[in-house]
């Protein structure tokens, strides 16, 4: 029989002789790289980042000392828009729980309830230095459901979960109108998709008023999970992750957000370069990508690798995404490299994988940098991550060493979240 083994505890360690790229300091300001420094981790958190070496004789006996040999040390990357565990690699229809395409308003759905932590994509994430991800329902519905932010290593999603109180996924453009148009029901047009969203928010406002009146009167009130979620969006507790590619759909997303007063985050933003100044003036963040796809839909025909640079130069805060499994999640760094090739500042490219997605969703006090107090999601790279020849060699998630690449043999070891499983013969 199988016997459950607890997840190993985080260990205390010090990384020395490293080129440390903190990305940001404790206040969230841009931080310069430390050419030769030391990083200390205790109880799963970063406790010190400093230039120079450390007196190892003064360290507690149980502290592991890791000589980076001049390698680059960065915070773990963040996938800001992916479908890990809900659209599983190599599983076909059985592992595809991305879209509940039976009701255009899926606000009551939660991505967390579909995530399989054994999805091979989680292993690929570690290979690419991705230590956390915001996992979202798909774009088949005008309103897809609540997202979930997870670490990318673990045995049970509840243990991997950082929070599921960040955002709700919504979609404009081709996908929802195709899905429901084929069924000959609303929405079959862009205006039909927007009507579904607008009606849902009007109903949520009415729900808020009735709930408040019931609280005032002290009378019973029947909860509605769909309307509760949308009420949280209206109250600013959840962001609105809006799938949109075309410039006119981006403008529609902004129009809706201003009509109802919720916080909008543009997802994909393929034609964002066309109206970069408009997006910047509105102060709206963009999760851009995937950049490496073919032009598989009409709304992708003007896709360009230069969009990231255009948005950043206009003053838009961007994060980059693979939209895994559209692009394998371990290629997230290559999205950044290609964007740099087309004009994106290399510093901004790394920020788009780390501090920016963390800050967009209010998690920069825990993730996205190597500042003191942050989670020990740390990656040792063989060199500059933006160099195609560099690779993630050692990955820590919450202070646990979960991935190692052996350059000599060309093999990788990924820690088993279930631990050494014991089997007794009958």
C-alpha positions in Angstrom: 0.0 0.0 0.0 1.0 3.6 -0.5 1.9 5.7 2.6 1.6 9.4 2.5 4.8 11.3 3.2 4.7 15.0 4.3 6.1 17.7 2.0 9.7 18.3 3.1 10.3 21.4 5.2 12.1 24.4 3.8 15.8 24.5 4.6 18.0 27.4 5.6 20.8 28.2 3.1 23.2 30.9 1.9 24.1 31.4 -1.7 27.5 32.9 -2.1 29.8 34.1 -4.9 26.7 35.0 -7.0 25.8 37.8 -9.4 22.5 38.7 -7.7 19.8 40.5 -9.7 17.3 41.6 -6.9 15.0 43.4 -9.5 13.5 45.6 -6.8 14.3 46.6 -3.2 12.0 46.4 -0.1 10.2 49.6 -1.2 9.5 48.2 -4.7 12.0 50.5 -6.4 14.3 49.3 -9.1 17.5 47.7 -7.6 20.8 47.4 -9.3 22.5 44.0 -9.7 25.2 43.0 -7.2 28.2 41.7 -9.1 29.4 39.4 -6.3 27.1 38.9 -3.4 25.5 36.7 -0.8 21.9 35.9 -0.3 20.6 34.3 2.9 17.4 32.4 3.4 15.8 31.3 6.7 12.4 29.7 7.3 11.4 30.1 3.6 12.1 33.8 3.5 14.9 36.0 2.3 16.7 37.5 5.3 19.7 39.2 3.8 21.0 40.3 0.4 24.4 42.0 0.4 27.6 42.4 -1.6 30.7 40.4 -0.7 31.1 37.0 1.0 29.9 35.6 4.3 31.8 34.1 7.2 30.5 30.5 7.0 32.0 29.6 10.3 29.5 32.0 12.0 26.5 30.3 10.4 24.3 27.8 12.3 25.4 24.3 11.7 22.2 23.3 9.8 22.7 26.1 7.2 23.6 24.9 3.7 26.2 27.0 1.9 25.8 27.1 -1.9 28.7 28.5 -4.0 27.1 29.9 -7.1 30.5 30.2 -8.9 29.6 33.5 -10.4 26.3 32.4 -11.7 23.2 34.7 -11.9 20.7 34.6 -9.1 17.2 36.0 -9.8 13.7 35.8 -8.3 11.5 33.1 -9.6 9.5 34.1 -12.7 5.8 34.6 -12.5 3.4 33.4 -15.2 0.7 36.1 -15.1 -1.8 34.3 -17.4 -1.7 30.5 -17.8 -3.8 27.4 -17.7 -1.5 25.0 -15.7 -3.4 22.1 -14.4 -6.7 23.1 -16.0 -5.5 22.4 -19.5 -3.1 19.5 -18.9 -0.3 18.6 -21.3 -0.7 15.3 -23.2 -4.1 14.6 -21.7 -6.5 15.5 -24.5 -10.1 16.1 -23.6 -9.7 14.3 -20.3 -7.4 16.9 -18.9 -9.0 19.9 -20.5 -11.1 21.7 -17.9 -10.4 25.2 -19.1 -13.9 26.3 -20.2 -17.3 25.5 -18.8 -19.0 26.5 -22.0 -22.6 25.8 -20.9 -23.4 29.2 -19.5 -21.9 32.5 -20.8 -21.8 33.8 -17.2 -19.3 31.6 -15.3 -18.6 34.1 -12.5 -19.4 31.4 -9.9 -16.7 29.1 -11.3 -13.3 28.7 -9.7 -10.2 27.6 -11.5 -8.8 26.1 -8.3 -11.4 23.3 -8.5 -10.0 22.1 -11.9 -6.2 22.2 -11.2 -4.3 19.0 -11.3 -0.9 19.5 -9.6 0.5 16.4 -11.4 0.2 18.2 -14.8 3.5 18.0 -16.6 3.3 21.7 -17.1 4.3 22.2 -13.5 7.6 20.4 -14.1 8.2 22.5 -17.3 7.6 25.6 -15.2 10.5 24.7 -13.0 12.7 24.0 -16.0 12.0 27.6 -17.1 12.6 29.2 -13.7 8.9 29.9 -13.2 8.0 29.5 -9.6 4.4 30.8 -9.4 1.5 31.3 -11.8 -1.9 33.0 -11.9 -4.0 30.2 -13.3 -7.1 31.3 -15.2 -10.2 29.8 -16.8 -10.3 30.0 -20.6 -11.8 32.5 -22.9 -14.8 30.6 -24.2 -17.2 32.4 -22.0 -17.8 36.2 -21.7 -17.3 35.6 -18.0 -15.0 32.7 -17.3 -14.6 32.5 -13.5 -12.3 33.2 -10.6 -8.5 32.8 -11.0 -6.1 31.1 -8.6 -2.4 32.1 -7.8 -0.3 29.1 -7.1 3.3 28.1 -6.5 4.5 25.7 -9.2 5.6 22.9 -7.0 3.5 20.8 -4.5 1.3 17.8 -4.0 -2.1 19.4 -3.3 -3.4 22.7 -4.8 -4.5 23.9 -1.4 -0.9 23.7 -0.2 0.4 25.4 -3.4 -2.2 28.2 -3.2 -1.1 31.7 -2.5 -4.6 33.2 -3.0 -7.7 32.9 -5.1 -8.9 36.4 -4.2 -7.1 38.3 -7.1 -9.2 38.4 -10.2 -12.0 37.1 -12.4 -11.4 36.1 -16.0 -13.5 37.6 -18.8 -13.3 37.5 -22.6 -14.1 39.8 -25.5 -13.6 39.2 -29.2 -13.7 36.1 -31.3 -13.8 33.2 -28.8 -17.1 33.7 -26.9 -19.0 34.8 -30.0 -17.7 31.7 -31.9 -18.6 29.3 -29.0 -22.1 30.5 -28.5 -22.7 31.6 -32.1 -22.2 28.0 -33.1 -25.0 27.1 -30.6 -27.3 29.8 -32.1 -27.6 31.5 -28.7 -26.4 34.8 -27.3 -23.7 35.9 -27.6 -23.0 35.5 -31.3 -21.6 39.0 -31.8 -19.2 41.3 -30.0 -22.2 43.5 -28.9 -23.9 40.3 -27.6 -20.8 39.5 -25.5 -20.7 42.9 -24.0 -24.4 42.7 -23.2 -23.8 39.5 -21.2 -21.2 41.3 -19.2 -23.1 44.5 -18.8 -26.3 42.6 -17.7 -24.3 40.6 -15.2 -22.9 43.7 -13.6 -26.2 45.5 -13.5 -27.7 42.4 -11.7 -24.7 42.4 -9.3 -25.4 46.1 -8.4 -29.0 45.2 -7.8 -27.9 42.3 -5.7 -25.6 44.6 -3.6 -28.5 46.9 -2.9 -30.8 44.1 -1.8 -28.1 42.6 0.3 -27.4 45.9 2.0 -31.1 46.4 2.7 -31.4 42.9 4.1 -28.5 43.6 6.5 -30.1 46.9 7.5 -33.5 45.2 8.1 -32.0 42.2 9.8 -33.9 39.9 7.4 -32.6 36.6 5.7 -30.9 36.9 2.4 -30.2 34.2 -0.1 -26.6 34.3 -1.4 -25.8 33.8 -5.1 -22.3 32.8 -5.9 -22.3 34.4 -9.3 -23.5 37.7 -8.0 -21.3 37.6 -4.9 -18.2 37.3 -7.1 -19.2 40.1 -9.4 -20.1 42.3 -6.3 -16.5 41.7 -5.2 -15.3 43.0 -8.5 -17.5 46.1 -8.2 -16.2 46.6 -4.6 -12.6 46.5 -5.8 -11.8 43.2 -4.1 -11.1 41.4 -7.3 -9.5 42.7 -10.6 -11.1 42.1 -14.0 -8.8 40.0 -16.2 -10.1 40.9 -19.6 -9.1 38.7 -22.6 -8.9 41.0 -25.7 -6.6 41.1 -28.7 -8.0 43.7 -31.2 -7.6 47.4 -30.5 -11.3 48.0 -30.6 -11.9 45.2 -28.1 -9.3 46.8 -25.8 -11.2 50.1 -26.1 -14.4 48.3 -25.3 -12.8 46.7 -22.2 -11.8 50.1 -21.0 -15.3 51.6 -21.7 -16.9 48.8 -19.6 -14.5 49.3 -16.8 -15.2 53.0 -16.6 -19.0 52.4 -16.8 -18.9 50.1 -13.8 -15.8 51.4 -11.9 -13.9 48.1 -11.6 -10.2 47.6 -11.9 -9.2 46.4 -15.4 -6.2 44.3 -16.4 -5.8 43.8 -20.1 -4.9 40.2 -21.0 -3.1 39.5 -24.3 -3.4 43.1 -25.8 -2.1 41.9 -29.1 -2.9 45.2 -30.9 -2.0 47.3 -27.9 0.8 49.0 -29.9 -1.9 50.7 -32.0 -3.3 52.5 -29.0 -0.4 52.4 -26.5 -0.8 56.1 -25.6 -4.5 55.6 -24.9 -3.8 52.6 -22.6 -1.1 54.5 -20.8 -3.3 57.6 -20.3 -5.9 55.4 -18.6 -3.2 53.8 -16.3 -4.1 50.3 -17.2 -1.8 47.3 -16.9 -1.3 44.8 -19.8 -0.4 41.2 -19.6 1.0 40.8 -23.0 1.3 37.7 -25.1 1.8 35.0 -26.1 4.2 36.6 -28.6 5.5 33.5 -30.3 2.2 32.2 -31.7 1.2 31.9 -35.3 -1.6 34.2 -36.6 -4.2 31.5 -36.0 -7.1 33.9 -35.7 -8.1 37.1 -37.5 -7.6 39.1 -34.3 -4.0 37.9 -34.2 -3.1 39.0 -37.8 -1.3 42.2 -36.5 0.6 40.4 -33.8 4.2 41.7 -33.5 7.1 41.1 -31.2 7.6 44.8 -31.0 4.3 45.4 -29.0 6.1 45.0 -25.7 8.5 47.8 -26.5 5.8 50.1 -27.8 3.7 49.7 -24.7 6.6 50.1 -22.3 7.9 53.2 -24.1 4.4 54.7 -23.8 4.5 54.2 -20.1 2.3 51.1 -19.7 3.3 48.6 -17.0 3.5 45.2 -18.7 3.9 41.6 -17.8 4.6 38.8 -20.3 2.7 35.6 -20.7 3.0 32.3 -22.6 -0.7 31.6 -22.1 0.5 28.0 -21.3 -0.1 25.6 -23.0 -0.5 27.8 -26.0 3.3 28.3 -25.6 5.1 26.0 -23.2 5.6 27.7 -19.9 9.3 27.1 -19.8 9.6 29.4 -22.8 8.4 32.4 -20.8 12.0 33.7 -20.7 12.2 33.4 -24.5 9.1 35.7 -24.8 11.2 38.3 -23.0 14.3 37.6 -25.1 12.4 38.1 -28.3 10.8 41.2 -27.0 14.3 42.6 -26.2 15.4 41.8 -29.7 12.6 44.0 -31.0 13.4 46.9 -28.8 12.3 46.2 -25.2 14.7 47.4 -22.5 16.4 44.2 -21.0 15.7 45.5 -17.5 12.0 46.0 -18.2 11.9 42.5 -19.8 13.0 40.9 -16.5 10.7 43.1 -14.6 7.8 41.9 -16.9 8.5 38.4 -15.6 8.9 39.3 -11.9 8.1 42.5 -10.0 5.5 43.7 -12.6 3.1 40.8 -12.4 3.6 40.7 -8.7 2.7 44.4 -8.3 -0.2 44.2 -10.8 -1.9 41.8 -8.4 -0.7 43.3 -5.1 1.7 40.4 -4.3 5.0 42.4 -4.5 5.3 42.3 -0.8 5.9 38.5 -1.1 7.0 37.9 -4.7 8.8 39.3 -7.7 12.1 40.4 -6.2 14.9 39.3 -4.0 14.2 41.9 -1.3 14.4 41.0 2.4 11.2 39.5 3.6 10.1 38.0 0.3 9.4 34.4 -0.3 12.5 32.4 -1.1 11.4 31.7 -4.7 14.9 31.8 -6.2 16.6 30.6 -9.4 20.3 30.1 -10.0 20.9 30.6 -13.8 24.0 29.5 -15.7 24.3 33.0 -17.1 22.1 35.9 -18.2 18.6 34.5 -18.5 18.0 36.5 -21.6 20.8 34.7 -23.3 19.3 31.7 -25.2 22.3 29.5 -24.1 21.5 30.1 -20.4 19.3 27.8 -18.4 17.9 27.5 -14.9 20.2 25.2 -13.0 18.7 25.3 -9.4 15.2 26.3 -8.4 13.9 27.0 -4.9 10.2 27.4 -4.2 9.4 28.8 -0.8 12.9 27.9 0.4 12.6 24.3 -0.8 15.2 23.1 -3.3 13.0 21.4 -6.0 14.9 21.5 -9.2 18.5 20.8 -10.2 20.1 20.6 -13.7 23.3 18.7 -14.1 25.2 20.2 -17.0 27.7 17.3 -17.2 25.0 14.7 -17.8 22.4 16.9 -19.3 19.8 15.7 -16.9 17.5 17.4 -14.5 16.2 16.3 -11.1 12.8 17.5 -9.9 11.9 16.8 -6.3 8.8 14.6 -5.9 6.2 16.6 -4.0 4.9 13.3 -2.5 8.2 12.4 -1.1 9.8 8.9 -1.1 6.7 6.8 -1.6 6.8 3.5 0.4 5.3 0.4 -1.1 4.7 -2.8 0.8 4.0 -6.0 -1.1 0.8 -7.9 -0.3 
